[in-house]
Amino acid sequence: MFIDSTKVKMKAGNGGKGCVSFRREKFIPHGGPDGGKGGDGGNIYLVGNKDKSSLIDFRFSPEIKAKNGRPGQGKLKAGKSGKDIYLHVPLGTIVSIIIDNEENTFFCDITKDKEKVLVAHGGKGGRGNSTFKSSINQAPRQFGEGEETNDLFLKLELKLIADVGLVGLPNAGKSSLISKVSHARPKIGSYPFTTLNPVLGEVALPGYRTMVIADIPGIIEGAHDNKGLGHEFLKHIERTRVLVYVIDFSNFSDESPKKAFMTIKKELFLFSETLSNKPFIIAANKMDIYGNDPDFNKVLENFDFPYKNNDEIEGISAVTGYGVDNLLEKIWKILKNYKDEYNE
């Protein structure tokens, strides 16, 4: 099950009480104070984990509570601190603090593997009576209660981090493409909305080159208004660096390639102008129906497609593998230029 948004309740551990104690030793009838401090309460951390792809762990465990610190003891023994809790989350997890049932405070954005963020700080242990001793108070009976912590309500929202995002109308062949170029295995069928969850796959290219591709569920007209899967998955495209428009170029599609392309561009623009301006390449899919070596220029001309055969478009068949290697190299070229520009 893919969960990309959830609310959780967290509570760090309370600090333990300080101890009131006096030495009891033979031949020392008036021993001094020796009460130890209480242990600190356990902290709660969120840790980025590149192997996680969903927030499902929190859906079934919506309340997390760390252990309290133990009380202090005599002979200056400090109480045991509560054990810290480390919760692993997918890269791209955005954390917001909920106040009065409103998500109004951004807290952090976890984007790196093994990145550790303290979200709930354990209470400090209370002071033992030994720390209250002074020249005018040789036998103090004061002690610290230990700091209490409050409940913390958080919203966790995942926005996938990938180099490349596959976008297209339902049944355009995105799932077939990602399963062809990576080890990702989404469900594939001959009906719309086969993919109901974003799927990540790592692509290995010659020369020890790798890139991460995200298969984003099909976009329909009106997606920007939250129709279909709408905003639920459009947000996952925001972090991708390059978009691949997967367009059905067969004669069996409900939409012409030109209309399909314009629909996708329009929906991305209306959702976020930044999305429509991302670097992109068009994957003209299902070219296998035109034979083993189709005349790509002729196909584009027959469909009156707005792009000619160049670096911005590649004819492919996700089923047979035709043209897929060329497509990946074109994607890598765009991605490399993006990275070089970003690093300048």
N, C-alpha and C positions, 0 to 999 in steps of 0.2 A: 504494500500500500504506500502510495506517495502522499506525504503530508508536507505542505510548504508554508503553513501558517498555523500557529497555535498559541494559546495563552497558558501561562504557568504561574503557580504560586510558590514562592521560595521563602525560606526562613533560615537564616544563619543561626548557629548555636549560641545560647546565652552563656555569659561568663559564669564560672563557678564561684561560690561564696568563699570569702577568706575565712581563715580559721582563728579562733580564740583559744590559745593554749599557753601553758606555763611549764617551764622545766620542772621535773620532779626527779631530783637526784639526791642520793644519799649524802648526808652531811651538808646539804644546801637547802635549808628550810624555805628560803624565799627566792626560788629560781625566777629568772626573768622570762619575758614573753617569748614564745618560739612558734607562734602560729604562722603557717605558710600561706601564700596567696592562692587564690582559686585558679583553675585552668582556664585558658581562653576558649571561647566557643569556636566550633568548626566553621571555616569559610566555604563558600560555594563559588566554583570557577566554571566558566565556559571555555572549552578548548576546541580550536579548529581542527577538523579531521578530514583529510582529502578522500578518505575511503567511505565517508558518510554521504548519502545522497538524499536523505529525507529527515524530517523532524518527527517521525513516527514514534520514537521512544518517548517523547513528551506527551503525545496524545493519550497514551495509556498510563502515564505517570505524571499527572498534571500538578502534583504537589510534591515538593522536595524539601526536606528538612535536615539540616546538619545536626550533629550531636552537640549537646551542651558540654561545657567544661566541668570537670569534677571539682568538688570542694577541696580547699587546702587542708593540710594535716599538721599535726604537731611536729616538733623537731625540724621546723622550717621546711617541711616538705610541701612543694607546690602541687596542686591538683593536676591531674592529667588533662591536657587540652583535648577538645573534641576533634574528631577526625575530619579533615577537609574532604569535600566532595568535588570531583572533576567530571563535568558533563560534556560529552563530545557532541559537536554540532557540525553540520556540513559547511564547507567554505561558501561564503556568500550570505551567511545568516546575519540579519539585521535585528538588533535588540532595542526595544523601546520600553520605557517605564510607564506603566498605567497608573494614573492618578485620578481618583473619582470616576472610574470606569471610562476614562478617555485616554486614548493613546496619544499623548501630547509631548512626550519627551524622548528624543533620540538618545540612546545611551552609547552604543558602539556598533561597529560593522566588522564582523570577523571574516577576513579574506585570506589568511595565510595558514598553512598547515602547522600545527602545534602551537599556534598563537593562543596565549592564555590570558583570559580577562577575569578579574575578580568582580563578581556581580553582587555578592552578599557577604559583608564583612562580619565575622564572628565577634561577639561581645568580649570585652576585656575581663579577665578574672579579677575578683575583688581582692583587696589588700588584706593580708593577715595582720593580727594585732602586733606582731613584732615590728612592723613598719611604723606604728604609731608611738613607739617608745620615745621619750624625751627626758630632759633633765628634771622636768616638773611632773612627768607622768611615767613613773617607773613600771607600773603594772597596768597598762592600757587594756581595756576590754572592748575597744572599738574594733570593727572589721568592715570590710567592703562587701556589699551584697553581690557584686558581679553585675556587669552591664547586660541589660536585656535588649534583645533585637526585635525589630518589627517585621511584620509580614511584608514581602515585596512581590508585587504583581508585574509580570513582564509579558510582552508580546514578542514572539519570535517569528520572523518572516524570512523565508529563503528566496533569494534571487540567484539562480544558478550562475556560476562563473564558467564560461567556455570561450575558446578562441573563435569558434565558428557556430553560427546558429542556422539551422535549416528551417525555412519558412515556406509555406505553400498552402493551397486549398486542400481540403480533405481528399484523401486518396490520390494525391499527386505522386506518391512514391518516396516520401521522405524516410519512412521506416525501412523500406527495402534498401535505400541508399546507405543509411547508417549501419545496417546489419551487414552490408557488402564490404564496407571499408573499415569496420571495427569489430570488436567482440560483443558489442551491444546486441541484445536479442529482444527487441520489442515485438509485441504481437503484430502479425501482419495478416490482413484479410482483404477481401474484395468489397468492403463496405465502408461508408464514410465514418470518420471519427474512430478509426482503428486505434490510434494512439490517444489515450486519455490522460497520460502523464508525460512530462518531459523526460527524455532519455539521454544520458551522457555516454559517449563512446570515445575512446582514445585511438587515434589513427597513427600508425607507424609508417613513415616514409623512408626511402633509402637514405643512407648517410646519417643514421641515428637521429632523424628529425621526427618530432611528434607534435601533434596538436589535438585539442579536445573539441569534439563536435557535439552540439546539443540538438536533438530532434524535438522541435517545439510543435505541440498539437496543432492541427489544421486551423487556419484562419478562415472565417466566413465574413461575408459582407455584414457590417454592423458590429464587428468585434470591438471596435473602439467604444461602442455604447454598451459593452458588456454582454452582447448577444453571443450565443453559443458558449464557448469556453472563455471568451472575452478577456477581461483584465486578469483573470486568474492565471493565465499563462503568457499573455503579452509582456508582463513584467519581466519574465525570464529572458527575453531577448535583449533587455537593456544593457546587460553587462557583456554581451558578446562583442567581439571586435570586427568580425566580418560576417555578413549575411549571405546565405546562398538561397536564392529564389528557385525552388524546385517547381517546374511547370510541366504539366501533362501536355505533351505534343502529339498524343494519339488522336485518332478520329472519333474516339468513343467518350471523350470527356464532355461533361455537361456545359462547360465554359470553354470558349476559344482561348488559346494561349495568350493572346493579346489582352482579352478581358480579365483573365485570371491574374496576369501580371499587374495590370492597372488596379485591380481590386486590392491586391496585397499592398501595393505601394500606398494606396489611398488610406487603408486601415492603419498602417504603420504611422503615416503622417498625422492622421487625426488623433491617434493615441499619444504620439510623441514625435515632434518634428525632428528631434535628434536621431530617432530610429531610422527615419526615411533617408537621412543623410549619411548613414553608415556606409563604408565601402562594401560593395556587393559583387556577386557574380551570378549569372543565370545558368541553372542546370536544366537544359531542355531534355526532359526525361521521356522514356518509352520510345526511343528512336529505333528499337529493334523491330518494330512493326514495318519499317521501310526497307528491311533487308540487312545483310551483313555489313554493307558499306554504303550507307545512305548518302544522298546528295543533300548535305545540310543546308547549303545556301538555297536550294530549291524549296526545301521544306519551310524555311523561314519566309521565303517570298510568297509561297502559297497561303500561309497564314497571315500575311501582311503584318509580320511581327516588327516592332519598332527598333529592334537591334539586329545588326548584321553580324556575320561570323567574325568575331575578333576576341580580344582578351576578356571581354565582359560576358561572354556566353560560350557554352560548350554543350554539344550534343552528346547525350549519354543514354545508356540503358542500365538502370540499377539492377535489373534482373540478370542480364548476361555479362555485365561488366564493361560493355563497350563505352569507350571514352572516359571512364571513371578515373584512370590514372592521370590523364591530361587535366581533368577537372581538379584533382587534388593538387597538382603542381601549380595550376593557376591560383588556387586558393592560397597555397603557401607563399606564392610571390606577393599577393596582396597583403597577406598577414605579415610577411617579413618587412615590407615597406611601411606598414602601420607601426610595427615595433621599432623600426629604425627612427621613424619620425617622433615616436613617443619618447625615445631615449635621448633625443637631441637636447 
